[in-house]
Amino acid sequence: MKNKSLISITDFSTEEILRILAIAEGFEKNPEPHLLDGRVVATLFFEPSTRTRLSFESAVNRMGGRIIGFSDPNISSVSKGETLKDTIRIVSNYCDLIVMRHPLEGSSRYASEVATVPVVNAGDGANQHPTQTLLDMYSIKKTQGRLDNINIFMVGDLKYGRTVHSLLQAMSPFSPTFHFVSHPKLRLPDEYKTFLDSKGVKYYEHEQFNDLIPEADIIYMTRVQRERFTDLVEYEKTKDVYVLRNSMLDKAKPTMKILHPLPRINEINQDVDQSPKAYYFEQARNGVFARQAVITYLLGLKR
């Protein structure tokens, strides 16, 4: 376990994922306020974040650990031209674990190769966001009572949506059925379809989903990410194509839940917030428990 990092959700076996979910459940019942006494976690956020950074920091604080790091690279030596390699090697001297978000795909994997402590990928470009996946799975299991045979609708930005990419990989051993709903310019990349084909996972692609909502166990809405577009005209064409409204949920299953990695812009109307099917705020809360589990697992404090 020494220096094991979490960069891609595929770094954890299915058995490890299930163990993380069990540990998260334990933390929801008992935060263990002294478990990280004497431990230091560095949060290095080269890209803006609210929920991910604060939930990691909350997870550490609830267990008695200390936080160092930055949320704005302009106040670090990166602004002076320091390389990522040097930043990671230096910060490794000051902490027991590094949590990093960076806009470049592959940056977290590189960081894990040069760090002398475990690294957790808190999002690298449009690539992966594994701790979001774990809290998503924890939310699915809590609301549906199982992970097996879930009918999951993923809606919105499936091209750049790193949360989508991680979640479909992690759920693949549990015989899900995926429905991918997107504008043609934001379809799921072929590499992920090839992955699902290799695992024998059923999936369907749609451009509309209103009539299909009664089939869903989970609707996973995503934001069309302006920061991933080089052409803002294309962003304007796609940003409001899919908007979920409360009136669309009349025929949904009673147990169906709506998830969203957040932040939300226009893709979930605020009239949905009062629906018992809305679960995205509770989902964000689950992030604290999932991240407590990941941190303690990588540090060898929970097995």
C-alpha positions as a Markdown table, in Angstrom:
| # | Residue | x | y | z |
|---|---|---|---|---|
| 1 | Met | 0.0 | 0.0 | 0.0 |
| 2 | Lys | 3.0 | 2.4 | 0.5 |
| 3 | Asn | 2.7 | 5.3 | -1.9 |
| 4 | Lys | -0.3 | 3.9 | -3.7 |
| 5 | Ser | -2.1 | 6.8 | -5.4 |
| 6 | Leu | -5.5 | 7.3 | -6.9 |
| 7 | Ile | -5.2 | 8.9 | -10.3 |
| 8 | Ser | -7.7 | 6.9 | -12.4 |
| 9 | Ile | -10.7 | 5.0 | -11.0 |
| 10 | Thr | -9.1 | 2.0 | -12.7 |
| 11 | Asp | -6.2 | 2.2 | -10.1 |
| 12 | Phe | -8.7 | 0.6 | -7.7 |
| 13 | Ser | -10.0 | -2.9 | -8.3 |
| 14 | Thr | -13.7 | -3.6 | -7.9 |
| 15 | Glu | -13.0 | -5.1 | -4.5 |
| 16 | Glu | -11.2 | -2.0 | -3.5 |
| 17 | Ile | -14.0 | 0.2 | -4.7 |
| 18 | Leu | -16.5 | -1.8 | -2.6 |
| 19 | Arg | -14.2 | -1.5 | 0.4 |
| 20 | Ile | -14.0 | 2.3 | -0.1 |
| 21 | Leu | -17.8 | 2.5 | -0.1 |
| 22 | Ala | -17.9 | 0.4 | 3.1 |
| 23 | Ile | -15.4 | 2.7 | 4.8 |
| 24 | Ala | -17.4 | 5.8 | 3.6 |
| 25 | Glu | -20.5 | 4.3 | 5.2 |
| 26 | Gly | -18.5 | 3.9 | 8.5 |
| 27 | Phe | -17.4 | 7.5 | 8.4 |
| 28 | Glu | -21.0 | 8.7 | 7.8 |
| 29 | Lys | -21.9 | 7.0 | 11.1 |
| 30 | Asn | -18.6 | 8.0 | 12.9 |
| 31 | Pro | -16.2 | 10.7 | 11.6 |
| 32 | Glu | -13.4 | 9.4 | 13.9 |
| 33 | Pro | -12.2 | 12.9 | 14.9 |
| 34 | His | -8.6 | 11.9 | 15.9 |
| 35 | Leu | -7.7 | 9.5 | 13.1 |
| 36 | Leu | -5.5 | 11.9 | 11.3 |
| 37 | Asp | -3.9 | 13.5 | 14.3 |
| 38 | Gly | -0.3 | 14.5 | 13.3 |
| 39 | Arg | -1.0 | 14.1 | 9.6 |
| 40 | Val | -0.7 | 16.8 | 7.0 |
| 41 | Val | -2.6 | 16.8 | 3.6 |
| 42 | Ala | -1.6 | 19.2 | 0.8 |
| 43 | Thr | -4.3 | 20.5 | -1.5 |
| 44 | Leu | -2.8 | 21.9 | -4.7 |
| 45 | Phe | -5.5 | 23.4 | -6.9 |
| 46 | Phe | -4.2 | 24.8 | -10.2 |
| 47 | Glu | -7.8 | 25.1 | -11.4 |
| 48 | Pro | -10.9 | 26.6 | -9.6 |
| 49 | Ser | -12.9 | 24.4 | -7.3 |
| 50 | Thr | -15.5 | 24.8 | -4.6 |
| 51 | Arg | -17.0 | 21.4 | -3.7 |
| 52 | Thr | -14.0 | 19.2 | -4.3 |
| 53 | Arg | -11.5 | 21.3 | -2.5 |
| 54 | Leu | -13.8 | 22.1 | 0.4 |
| 55 | Ser | -15.0 | 18.5 | 0.8 |
| 56 | Phe | -11.4 | 17.3 | 0.9 |
| 57 | Glu | -10.5 | 19.9 | 3.5 |
| 58 | Ser | -13.6 | 19.1 | 5.5 |
| 59 | Ala | -12.7 | 15.4 | 5.3 |
| 60 | Val | -9.2 | 16.1 | 6.7 |
| 61 | Asn | -10.5 | 18.5 | 9.4 |
| 62 | Arg | -13.2 | 16.1 | 10.6 |
| 63 | Met | -10.5 | 13.5 | 11.3 |
| 64 | Gly | -8.1 | 15.9 | 13.1 |
| 65 | Gly | -5.6 | 16.4 | 10.3 |
| 66 | Arg | -4.0 | 19.6 | 9.0 |
| 67 | Ile | -4.3 | 21.2 | 5.6 |
| 68 | Ile | -1.6 | 23.1 | 3.6 |
| 69 | Gly | -1.6 | 24.2 | 0.0 |
| 70 | Phe | -3.2 | 26.7 | -2.4 |
| 71 | Ser | -6.4 | 27.3 | -4.3 |
| 72 | Asp | -4.8 | 29.9 | -6.7 |
| 73 | Pro | -1.5 | 29.0 | -8.5 |
| 74 | Asn | -0.8 | 32.7 | -9.0 |
| 75 | Ile | 0.1 | 32.9 | -5.3 |
| 76 | Ser | 2.5 | 30.0 | -5.5 |
| 77 | Ser | 6.0 | 29.7 | -7.1 |
| 78 | Val | 4.3 | 28.4 | -10.2 |
| 79 | Ser | 3.8 | 32.1 | -11.1 |
| 80 | Lys | 7.6 | 32.4 | -11.0 |
| 81 | Gly | 8.0 | 29.6 | -13.5 |
| 82 | Glu | 8.6 | 26.7 | -11.2 |
| 83 | Thr | 7.9 | 23.4 | -12.9 |
| 84 | Leu | 5.2 | 21.0 | -11.8 |
| 85 | Lys | 7.9 | 18.4 | -11.0 |
| 86 | Asp | 9.7 | 20.7 | -8.6 |
| 87 | Thr | 6.5 | 21.9 | -7.0 |
| 88 | Ile | 5.5 | 18.3 | -6.3 |
| 89 | Arg | 8.9 | 17.2 | -5.0 |
| 90 | Ile | 9.0 | 20.1 | -2.7 |
| 91 | Val | 5.5 | 19.8 | -1.3 |
| 92 | Ser | 6.1 | 16.0 | -0.8 |
| 93 | Asn | 8.6 | 17.1 | 1.9 |
| 94 | Tyr | 5.8 | 18.9 | 3.9 |
| 95 | Cys | 2.9 | 16.4 | 3.9 |
| 96 | Asp | 1.7 | 12.9 | 4.0 |
| 97 | Leu | -0.6 | 13.0 | 1.0 |
| 98 | Ile | -1.2 | 15.4 | -1.9 |
| 99 | Val | -4.6 | 16.2 | -3.4 |
| 100 | Met | -4.2 | 17.9 | -6.8 |
| 101 | Arg | -6.4 | 19.4 | -9.5 |
| 102 | His | -4.8 | 20.6 | -12.7 |
| 103 | Pro | -6.2 | 21.6 | -16.1 |
| 104 | Leu | -3.8 | 19.3 | -18.1 |
| 105 | Glu | -4.7 | 15.7 | -18.8 |
| 106 | Gly | -2.1 | 13.4 | -17.4 |
| 107 | Ser | -0.7 | 15.9 | -14.9 |
| 108 | Ser | -1.8 | 13.9 | -11.9 |
| 109 | Arg | -0.3 | 10.7 | -13.2 |
| 110 | Tyr | 3.0 | 12.6 | -13.7 |
| 111 | Ala | 2.7 | 14.0 | -10.2 |
| 112 | Ser | 2.3 | 10.6 | -8.7 |
| 113 | Glu | 5.4 | 9.4 | -10.5 |
| 114 | Val | 7.6 | 12.2 | -9.0 |
| 115 | Ala | 6.0 | 12.5 | -5.5 |
| 116 | Thr | 7.3 | 10.6 | -2.5 |
| 117 | Val | 3.8 | 10.5 | -0.9 |
| 118 | Pro | 0.4 | 9.3 | -2.3 |
| 119 | Val | -1.3 | 11.6 | -4.8 |
| 120 | Val | -5.1 | 11.8 | -5.3 |
| 121 | Asn | -6.3 | 13.2 | -8.6 |
| 122 | Ala | -9.0 | 15.8 | -7.9 |
| 123 | Gly | -9.5 | 16.3 | -11.6 |
| 124 | Asp | -7.1 | 16.5 | -14.5 |
| 125 | Gly | -8.6 | 18.4 | -17.5 |
| 126 | Ala | -11.3 | 16.3 | -19.3 |
| 127 | Asn | -9.7 | 13.1 | -18.2 |
| 128 | Gln | -10.6 | 11.6 | -14.8 |
| 129 | His | -12.1 | 12.6 | -11.5 |
| 130 | Pro | -12.0 | 9.3 | -9.4 |
| 131 | Thr | -13.1 | 10.6 | -6.0 |
| 132 | Gln | -16.2 | 12.1 | -7.7 |
| 133 | Thr | -16.9 | 8.7 | -9.1 |
| 134 | Leu | -16.6 | 7.1 | -5.6 |
| 135 | Leu | -19.1 | 9.6 | -4.1 |
| 136 | Asp | -21.4 | 9.0 | -7.1 |
| 137 | Met | -21.3 | 5.3 | -6.5 |
| 138 | Tyr | -21.9 | 5.8 | -2.8 |
| 139 | Ser | -24.9 | 7.9 | -3.7 |
| 140 | Ile | -26.3 | 5.3 | -6.1 |
| 141 | Lys | -25.9 | 2.6 | -3.5 |
| 142 | Lys | -27.5 | 4.6 | -0.8 |
| 143 | Thr | -30.5 | 5.6 | -2.9 |
| 144 | Gln | -31.1 | 2.4 | -4.8 |
| 145 | Gly | -29.9 | -0.1 | -2.2 |
| 146 | Arg | -27.6 | -1.8 | -4.8 |
| 147 | Leu | -25.1 | -1.2 | -7.5 |
| 148 | Asp | -26.2 | -4.1 | -9.8 |
| 149 | Asn | -28.4 | -3.6 | -12.8 |
| 150 | Ile | -28.9 | 0.1 | -12.6 |
| 151 | Asn | -30.4 | 2.0 | -15.5 |
| 152 | Ile | -28.3 | 5.2 | -15.7 |
| 153 | Phe | -29.0 | 8.2 | -18.0 |
| 154 | Met | -26.0 | 10.4 | -18.5 |
| 155 | Val | -27.1 | 13.8 | -20.0 |
| 156 | Gly | -25.2 | 16.8 | -21.3 |
| 157 | Asp | -21.5 | 17.1 | -21.8 |
| 158 | Leu | -20.3 | 13.5 | -22.4 |
| 159 | Lys | -17.2 | 14.5 | -24.5 |
| 160 | Tyr | -15.4 | 16.6 | -21.9 |
| 161 | Gly | -17.2 | 15.4 | -18.8 |
| 162 | Arg | -14.5 | 13.7 | -16.7 |
| 163 | Thr | -17.0 | 12.6 | -14.1 |
| 164 | Val | -18.9 | 10.6 | -16.8 |
| 165 | His | -15.8 | 8.9 | -18.1 |
| 166 | Ser | -14.8 | 7.7 | -14.6 |
| 167 | Leu | -18.2 | 6.6 | -13.5 |
| 168 | Leu | -19.0 | 4.5 | -16.6 |
| 169 | Gln | -15.7 | 2.6 | -16.0 |
| 170 | Ala | -16.3 | 2.0 | -12.4 |
| 171 | Met | -19.9 | 0.9 | -12.8 |
| 172 | Ser | -19.1 | -1.5 | -15.7 |
| 173 | Pro | -18.6 | -4.6 | -13.5 |
| 174 | Phe | -22.1 | -4.2 | -12.1 |
| 175 | Ser | -24.1 | -4.9 | -15.2 |
| 176 | Pro | -25.5 | -1.4 | -15.7 |
| 177 | Thr | -27.5 | -0.1 | -18.8 |
| 178 | Phe | -26.3 | 3.3 | -19.9 |
| 179 | His | -28.3 | 5.8 | -21.9 |
| 180 | Phe | -26.1 | 8.6 | -23.2 |
| 181 | Val | -28.0 | 11.8 | -24.1 |
| 182 | Ser | -26.1 | 14.6 | -25.7 |
| 183 | His | -25.8 | 17.0 | -28.6 |
| 184 | Pro | -23.9 | 15.4 | -31.5 |
| 185 | Lys | -20.9 | 17.6 | -30.8 |
| 186 | Leu | -20.7 | 16.4 | -27.2 |
| 187 | Arg | -21.1 | 12.7 | -27.7 |
| 188 | Leu | -19.2 | 10.2 | -25.6 |
| 189 | Pro | -15.7 | 9.7 | -27.1 |
| 190 | Asp | -15.3 | 6.4 | -29.0 |
| 191 | Glu | -12.6 | 5.1 | -26.7 |
| 192 | Tyr | -15.2 | 4.8 | -23.9 |
| 193 | Lys | -17.7 | 3.1 | -26.2 |
| 194 | Thr | -14.9 | 0.6 | -27.1 |
| 195 | Phe | -14.3 | 0.1 | -23.4 |
| 196 | Leu | -18.0 | -0.7 | -22.7 |
| 197 | Asp | -18.1 | -3.0 | -25.7 |
| 198 | Ser | -15.1 | -4.9 | -24.4 |
| 199 | Lys | -16.9 | -5.4 | -21.1 |
| 200 | Gly | -20.2 | -6.4 | -22.7 |
| 201 | Val | -22.0 | -3.4 | -21.1 |
| 202 | Lys | -25.3 | -2.3 | -22.8 |
| 203 | Tyr | -25.5 | 1.3 | -23.9 |
| 204 | Tyr | -27.7 | 3.5 | -26.1 |
| 205 | Glu | -27.2 | 6.9 | -27.5 |
| 206 | His | -30.0 | 9.5 | -27.7 |
| 207 | Glu | -30.5 | 13.2 | -28.6 |
| 208 | Gln | -33.7 | 13.5 | -26.7 |
| 209 | Phe | -34.7 | 11.8 | -23.4 |
| 210 | Asn | -38.0 | 13.3 | -22.2 |
| 211 | Asp | -40.0 | 10.2 | -23.2 |
| 212 | Leu | -37.4 | 7.9 | -21.7 |
| 213 | Ile | -37.4 | 9.3 | -18.1 |
| 214 | Pro | -39.8 | 6.6 | -16.8 |
| 215 | Glu | -37.1 | 4.0 | -17.5 |
| 216 | Ala | -34.4 | 5.7 | -15.4 |
| 217 | Asp | -33.1 | 4.6 | -12.0 |
| 218 | Ile | -30.5 | 7.4 | -12.1 |
| 219 | Ile | -30.5 | 10.6 | -14.2 |
| 220 | Tyr | -26.9 | 12.0 | -14.1 |
| 221 | Met | -27.0 | 15.6 | -15.4 |
| 222 | Thr | -23.9 | 17.4 | -16.4 |
| 223 | Arg | -22.9 | 21.0 | -17.1 |
| 224 | Val | -21.8 | 22.0 | -20.6 |
| 225 | Gln | -18.3 | 23.3 | -19.6 |
| 226 | Arg | -17.5 | 26.6 | -21.2 |
| 227 | Glu | -13.9 | 26.3 | -20.1 |
| 228 | Arg | -13.4 | 23.2 | -22.3 |
| 229 | Phe | -14.5 | 25.0 | -25.5 |
| 230 | Thr | -12.0 | 26.9 | -27.8 |
| 231 | Asp | -15.0 | 28.1 | -29.9 |
| 232 | Leu | -17.5 | 30.0 | -27.8 |
| 233 | Val | -20.0 | 30.0 | -30.7 |
| 234 | Glu | -20.2 | 26.2 | -30.3 |
| 235 | Tyr | -20.6 | 26.6 | -26.6 |
| 236 | Glu | -23.6 | 28.9 | -27.1 |
| 237 | Lys | -25.2 | 26.4 | -29.4 |
| 238 | Thr | -25.0 | 23.5 | -27.0 |
| 239 | Lys | -25.2 | 25.0 | -23.4 |
| 240 | Asp | -29.0 | 25.0 | -23.0 |
| 241 | Val | -30.0 | 22.0 | -25.2 |
| 242 | Tyr | -30.9 | 19.9 | -22.1 |
| 243 | Val | -32.8 | 21.4 | -19.2 |
| 244 | Leu | -34.5 | 19.1 | -16.6 |
| 245 | Arg | -37.7 | 20.6 | -15.2 |
| 246 | Asn | -39.9 | 19.3 | -12.4 |
| 247 | Ser | -42.8 | 18.8 | -14.8 |
| 248 | Met | -40.8 | 16.2 | -16.7 |
| 249 | Leu | -40.6 | 13.9 | -13.7 |
| 250 | Asp | -44.4 | 13.1 | -13.3 |
| 251 | Lys | -43.9 | 9.5 | -14.7 |
| 252 | Ala | -40.5 | 8.8 | -13.2 |
| 253 | Lys | -40.0 | 5.8 | -10.9 |
| 254 | Pro | -40.7 | 6.7 | -7.2 |
| 255 | Thr | -37.1 | 5.6 | -6.4 |
| 256 | Met | -35.4 | 7.5 | -9.3 |
| 257 | Lys | -32.8 | 10.0 | -8.2 |
| 258 | Ile | -31.2 | 12.9 | -10.0 |
| 259 | Leu | -27.4 | 13.3 | -9.6 |
| 260 | His | -25.2 | 16.1 | -10.8 |
| 261 | Pro | -21.4 | 16.7 | -10.0 |
| 262 | Leu | -22.1 | 20.4 | -9.8 |
| 263 | Pro | -21.8 | 23.3 | -10.3 |
| 264 | Arg | -25.2 | 23.6 | -11.9 |
| 265 | Ile | -25.9 | 26.4 | -14.4 |
| 266 | Asn | -29.2 | 26.0 | -16.4 |
| 267 | Glu | -29.3 | 22.2 | -16.9 |
| 268 | Ile | -31.5 | 21.6 | -13.8 |
| 269 | Asn | -34.3 | 24.1 | -13.3 |
| 270 | Gln | -34.5 | 25.3 | -9.7 |
| 271 | Asp | -38.1 | 24.0 | -9.5 |
| 272 | Val | -36.6 | 20.5 | -9.4 |
| 273 | Asp | -34.8 | 21.3 | -6.1 |
| 274 | Gln | -38.0 | 20.6 | -4.0 |
| 275 | Ser | -38.6 | 17.2 | -5.7 |
| 276 | Pro | -37.9 | 14.1 | -3.6 |
| 277 | Lys | -36.1 | 12.9 | -6.7 |
| 278 | Ala | -33.5 | 15.6 | -6.4 |
| 279 | Tyr | -30.4 | 14.2 | -4.7 |
| 280 | Tyr | -27.5 | 16.4 | -5.9 |
| 281 | Phe | -27.1 | 18.4 | -2.7 |
| 282 | Glu | -27.0 | 15.2 | -0.6 |
| 283 | Gln | -24.6 | 13.8 | -3.2 |
| 284 | Ala | -22.2 | 16.6 | -2.5 |
| 285 | Arg | -22.4 | 15.9 | 1.2 |
| 286 | Asn | -21.5 | 12.3 | 0.5 |
| 287 | Gly | -18.3 | 13.5 | -1.0 |
| 288 | Val | -16.9 | 14.2 | 2.5 |
| 289 | Phe | -17.4 | 10.5 | 3.5 |
| 290 | Ala | -16.0 | 9.1 | 0.3 |
| 291 | Arg | -12.9 | 11.4 | 0.5 |
| 292 | Gln | -12.4 | 10.5 | 4.2 |
| 293 | Ala | -12.4 | 6.9 | 3.0 |
| 294 | Val | -9.9 | 7.4 | 0.2 |
| 295 | Ile | -7.5 | 9.4 | 2.3 |
| 296 | Thr | -7.4 | 6.9 | 5.1 |
| 297 | Tyr | -7.2 | 3.9 | 2.7 |
| 298 | Leu | -4.2 | 5.4 | 0.9 |
| 299 | Leu | -2.5 | 6.2 | 4.2 |
| 300 | Gly | -3.0 | 2.7 | 5.4 |
| 301 | Leu | -5.2 | 3.7 | 8.3 |
| 302 | Lys | -8.2 | 1.8 | 7.0 |
| 303 | Arg | -8.2 | -1.4 | 5.1 |
